[in-house]
Every structure is written in structure tokens, then in C-alpha cells.
Amino acid sequence: MKITVCIKAVPETDTRIKIAADGCSIERTDVKFIISPYDEFALEEAVRLKESKGGQVIALSLGGDEVPNLLREALARGADEAIHISSAGIATDDPLCVGKTLAAALKALTPDIVFFGKHGVGGDNQQVHAIVAEKLGWPQVTVVTKLEVGDGRLRAEREIEGGIEVVETVLPAVIGAQKGLNEPRYPKLQSIMQAKKKPLVTKSLADFGLSAADVGPEAAGLTTLALRLPPPRQAGRKITGDPGQQASELLSALQSEVKVI
């Protein structure tokens, strides 16, 4: 079985984000990038499927210089080979252009199943895996919390409001992993050393028959005009006095200052 897992590089979740000079992107200097947390569940499930069914796991990621180290981490966690798609010439802010690029790469790889995290915590668009499935003409199941694969089919459980939905479909298919699908492993020192010897190649959009006209800025349907940090939070205020005074002052503040009543 050929299994592909798509990984997104995102800033570490406790990073203090700064806006770059262009006003439309983040300042990447001194930013530590990590595998998007939901992609960790996707990677772990891909490796577990390989361990139970046999085959190979290919880690695939689109991005810049931040990507190779994270692909090495994926190799240390159990992937067999990795492909870095250079983001040069690709409108990476636009989910459609990213989805088109990944779909072209996956079409060339011909996997039996593709794993994504249910969304990337960088942009929180939750669109790319759906776009990929649509471009490939494959079924997709998202927010998956349990998965069984066999005989060219899969059975997945996904969270819905008030219960669990069970979905069955054929392979190839696209899966969006939700927290709770598994418990991601941490690589051991031996695995980290072995990962250095596993194949990691870098490809461009031209390697998949694409050009900037297909997935570049001129093809993008979404353009980032500006990024702004949220305003600083005001300091809290302690209301003193007897309970009656406190209640009266609190009610007044909610009405006149916060305006929620």
C-alpha cells in the first residue's frame, strides 16, 4: 500500500507573531516552525497503517526553507521518503493554488490513501484537503477519529454534533485527521539518525506540469491585503465595596463600558 501524508509547516503555537515590513506576511526571522499539530495525527495514522498493512509512507510538504527539517522529523517518525515542493512561484496564501499543486503531485505519486490534518493551524482555512479530493475525483472523509482500512475500502468514524457518523467508501481516498485518532509517537535517537539516510528530494511546480499561470499570484482567487495584530488587552479592574455596591458597579460597567447588556 502506498500512503502519502501531507504536512504543513506552521509557526510554533506559542510564537509571538510580528508583522513583516510588507504588512501582508509574518516576520519569519527567529520563528521556529513545527509540523501543524493536526498533521501529527495524520502522520501517525499513516505510519500505523503501514505497520499493519505493509507498504510505504511518503511525506509531502509545500513551502520554503522551513520545510526540510520538518520532513526529516517526519522521516524519523516513520515515513520512508519525503518530497519538498518548493513554494517558489506558488501563491501559498491561496488554498486553491496550494490544493492544485498538491493534487498534481499526488496524481504523479498515485497513492492508495492520502492523509491530512483536519486543518492547518497557520491559516485555519480547512479547505486544502477538500480541494485536493475534488481535483483528484476521490472521496474524502474529514475530522476522522477512527479508521479501518482493508480490501480496497475504508470505514471511518467522524465527529458530528451530538454523535458519531460512520462513513464507508472505496480507495483511493483523502482523510482529514482529528485529535483523538491516535497518540502521535516521538522519534527515538536511533530513528533520528536513520532519518538522515532516508531520501528527501526537492521538486518545483514545473516537475508536476504546472506553471505560475496555473498556481501563481495571477491565478490566485485569494489575496492577503494586510495583516494586523489584535489590539492589546486592557488591564483588568477590581471592583471593591460591599456586595450591593459591587453588583451595582458591575451592572453599570456591563451596560455602559462593555455594552453586553
Phi, psi and omega in degrees: 000131177261122185240132177240138176236127181265129187240138176245136175273127181227156176298145176307141192298337179259016179292138174274104186287137174238144180277134180290169184299332181285349179075001185238001182213172179268152175285119187269350180298129178067012177272129176269127180259145180228167170292130179308129189310319180290334176291337175296321177293322178297315180296315180298319181293322177298316180293319179296322179294320176298317182295329182269329185248347186085170179115206182220153177244126177249122176269132186231131180214140178252129180167195183258217184293345180284347189282314186306319179298323181286328175291325174297323176296319178297321177295322178292334180273357174131352175292153184265328177208165185220148178231124175259117174267115180297137181279359180303125178085359183251136177281087188287347176281345185259114181303327181293317179293320177296315180297319178299317181295313180295322179297320178295319179294317181292325177299322178288328183279335181051056178284163175275332180207143181237131179251137169233160161288158184297333169196158176273133185283357177286301181262340180056032181282326181055042183238331193298315182296327178291321178295317179300313180300319180295316181294326180274345183074028182255152173292155177223149175227127184247171183042050184279131179246351176205139185218135173231132182231134178181147176055040176075013180226168173221153174234122185234144172251135181227148181283132170229167182298120176085006180175197181238133176256135179254128182236132173239138179203177182264163173265153001285155183209164179247132182242134173253112188278137178252155173303136183104347178296326181194185174243106183301141178275158172255138183291141175275164182303319180298320179293324178296318179292319179295328182297334180293339182262352180280150184290132174224116182243152176249132180233159178251170180298331179295333179294343180247019176075024181247160176225173178299332178294335181273319188226012180273184182306324181289341179265353186287137174267351181232127179233132177279116181274322181196150172242139178224139174283148177296151179297149179298144180287140177287151178295148178289164180230132180264127179266124181250178180108185178284166184307323180294316178295319179298315180297319181293317180291322178297316179298318179297318180295319180295328181279314190263331183260303181281329178059048175254356178236000000 
